[in-house]
Amino acid sequence: MLYAKLNADGVIIDVATSQSDEYKLLVAPNDPTVASILEKKFTSASTSTQEILASSDGEMMRILEDLVDLLTEKRLIQFTELPLAAQKKLLGRKWVRGVHSGNDESLMADNEDIGDREDDSLI
């Protein structure tokens, strides 16, 4: 997403990838003014488009994870319909996010509950 900084006349004078007090207006990259500003930034900066794409990969991955979660919650797809490699990657990232955000207790409790149930079934 791109956010624009406006001058006193309401004209777009700059864009940024994150919203702030100065960059409030959500804009489309194909807007002629925005496209012109982006072109100037790409040609004047030493940052290549490949570097910009690489830096947004993490954000894009999170969007895709949220999309998969939404589609499965709405029962539009089943998680098990995804390729096994995708399932493993998504579950691994979800676990890491849970640990990172301090929600690992619920994930560990789920695993312990599964283990307890398996033990109970063996008795």
N, C-alpha and C positions, 0 to 999 in steps of 0.2 A: 504494500500500500504506500501511496505517496501523499504527503501533506504539503500544502503550499503556504508560503509566507506572502502576505499581501502588503502593498504600500497603502498610504493614506487614501488613495483614489480607488482602492479595491483591485488593483492590478497585481497579478502574480509576479513576484520578483525573485523567488527562490523556491526550491522544493527539498524535502527531506524524507527519509524513510520512516521516521517516527514522529508521532504527534507531540507537540509541546505548546507552551504559551504563545510562541511566535508562529509556529507551524500548525495551524488549526484546521484549515480547509482540506478535506479529502478530495483529491483530484485524480483524474485518469491519466495514465502515461501517454495516451494517444491524443490528448488535448494539444493543439498546435503550440501554445505558449509553453506548456510543460515539456513537450518533446524538444523544443528549441533549447530550453534550459538544460535538460538532460544531455543533449548533444554537446553543448558547450562544456559541461562538467566532464563528460567522457573524453573529449579531445584535449582539454586543458589539464586534466589530472593524470597522474601516472598510473592510476588504477585502471586495469583492463576490464572489459565486460566479463571475462572469465572469472576474475577475482570477485567481482560483484555477485555473479551467480553463485560462486562457491560460498560466499559469506551468507547468502540467503538460504542455503540448503537446509540448515538446521531449522529455521522457521518454517520452511516448506514441509519438512518431515513432520513437524508438530501438527501442521494443518491437515496433512494426510492421515495422521493417527487419529485426530479428532473426527475427521470425516468417516473413517472406518468405524469408530465408536458410535457415532450418530446413526450410521446405516444399520449397524447391528442392533442398536437399541430400538430402532423403528421396525426391526425385523424385515428390512428390505434385502439384506444379505445375511448369511450365516457366517460367523467367523471361520468355521471349519471348511467353508467353500474356498477360502484363500489358500494359495499354495503353502505347503508346510514350512518352507523357508520364510515366507512372509509372516506366518503365524508366530514362528519362533522369534523373529526380529521384533515384531510388535510387542509380544509378551515381555521380551527382554527389556525393551525400552520403557514399557509401562512399569516394570519392576524398578528399574533405575530411577525413573521419575518419582516413584513412591518413596524410595529410600532418600532421594535428594530433598523431597518436600517434607520428610518426616512422617510419612504415612506408611512406613514399612511395617509397623505393628499389625495393621489390618491384613497386609499381605502375608506376614508370617503366621498370623492366627489362622488364616485360611489353609495354609500348608499344614499347620499342626492339626487342624480339624480333620483334614483329609487323612493324615497319618493315623489319628485316633480312630477314625471310622474303619480304616483298613485293618487295624489291630483288633477292633471289636468283631469284625466279620470273621477273623481267624479263630476266635475263641469258641 
